[in-house]
Amino acid sequence: RAEDVGAAVRRTGARIVHAHNVNPAFGWRALAASRAAGARVVLHLHNYRLVCANGICFTRGEDCTRCHGRNTLPGVALNCRGGARAEAAVYGAALAAWQTRLAGRVDRFVVPSAFALERLRALGAPVAGAAVVWSVQRDIAAASAAGDGEFVLYAGRVAAEKGVFDAVQACRAAGLALVVAGDGPALQAVRALGVQAPGRLEPEGLADLRRRAAVAIVPSRYQEILPLAALEAMACGLPVVATRAGGLAEVVPEEGLAPVGDVGALSARLSALWRDQAAGERGLARVRERCAPARVAAGLRAVYDD
């Protein structure tokens, strides 16, 4: 409850409250309580939900930026929430009603990629003064072990917009085994294609798959803010093949990038980076440079001190 948040701020004497992806319809109350108790508020956005009902700017199989600012009617008309039409109407109305109120309780916004900031501005989101700070990676491998890898690893939400079926086709074209880790609406369809797909795993199980993989694939079809799947794979020393979708192009080395939806290019990149330990080391170097705890802490400190 908002009053509990305010009480916690007063009890601890917190000077800053750092929130993540607050629900625009209800979360503003917690932010208001934090500020009333004397704290500055920093809101870290990992999706586009300040404007977009489904948070990913993707509907009916394609990129979508129809909603703008407080005009959420396109999302209602297209039923972007995917449930009952009433849900879409209520959610769209809530976004429109409380968007400005939520933004007015935020001292600084933080986003994890320059692309995310550019898109949020294009959507008319009220994110003036936002800062770009990459997502932290606390566990970074000492060296790449991709040279001994056994399969291509897809780790993340198992959904069409994430490009999971492109991953299946690209691996088959390259003659490489694929393991799909994660849960989502397309999981059973992926299993029906004969792909090894263990479902959602605990962190230890996913870490084991990453240690045994030769290359990771992140074939998103929508414009990602910055998927942790790519950063986490690189932090484990895996070479990464990804689409040039949103923030992915900022983190994945050029040698691993392919056009969105281009199965042939994905397949060629997989073949080129298969068991490429040197490519894994290059990814590790990039993660150490931008996502190591000390680096991210310095970026956040600059935001907090501003």
C-alpha positions, 0 to 999 in steps of 0.5 A: 500500500502507498501508506506503507511505502511512505512509512518505510521511507520515514522509518529508514530515512531513505533519501532516494526511492528507486522503483522499476516499471511502476503500474501507471494506474496505481503506482503513482500513489506509492511514488507520491507517498515516497516524495511526501516522506522526503525521498527523491524518486528514480523510476527505471523503465524496462518497457514502453508501458507508460504509453503502450498497453502491452509494453512492447509496441508490437501487435498483430505481428508487427511493430506498432507506435499508434498510441501516443502520449495520453491517446491510448485509443488505438490500443483499445481498438486493437485489443492489445492486452489480448484479453477481454475487450473490457480489459483493454478499455479499462487499461487504456483509460487508466494509462491515459488518466494517470500517466501525467500524474505518475510522471509528475511524481518522478524526479528522474527516469532511467532507461537501459538503452539509448534506443529505449529513450529515443522510442519513449520520446517518439511515443510522447512519453513524459520522460524529460531528463531521462538518463541511460544506464545499462543493466547490471551483470553481477556474475561475469565469467572469467573466460569463455568456454564456448569452444566446448559447447554442445548446442544453440541456446534460446533463453527467454519468453517463448513467444512469436514476437521474441522470434522463437520460431525464427530460432527453430528455422535458423538452427535447422538450416544450419544443422545445429541443435537448439535448446529453448529455455523458458515459458510462454504461449508458444512453448507447446508449439515449439515442443511439437516441432521436436525441439528440446524445450525444458520450460521455465528453469531455476537460475541454477538450471539456466546457468548450467545450460549456458555453461554447456552452450556453444552460442546463444540466439536472441532473435526478437521481432519487436524493438527491444528495450534491452533484453537481459537474455543477451547480456546474461549470455554474453556475461557467461562468455557465449557468442550471441546471435541476435536481430538488429532490434532496438537496444540489441544493436547497442549491446551485441557485437556487429558480428552477431547481428542480423536483420529482423525476421531474416532466418537465412542471416540468422543461420549464417551468423550461427554457423560463423559463431558456433563454438567461437571462443574468441567471439565469446571473449569479445562479448565478455569484454563489452559486458565488463566495460558497460555492465559490471557492478562498479560501472553501473553504480557510477552511472546511477550515482551520477543520476542520484547526485544530479 
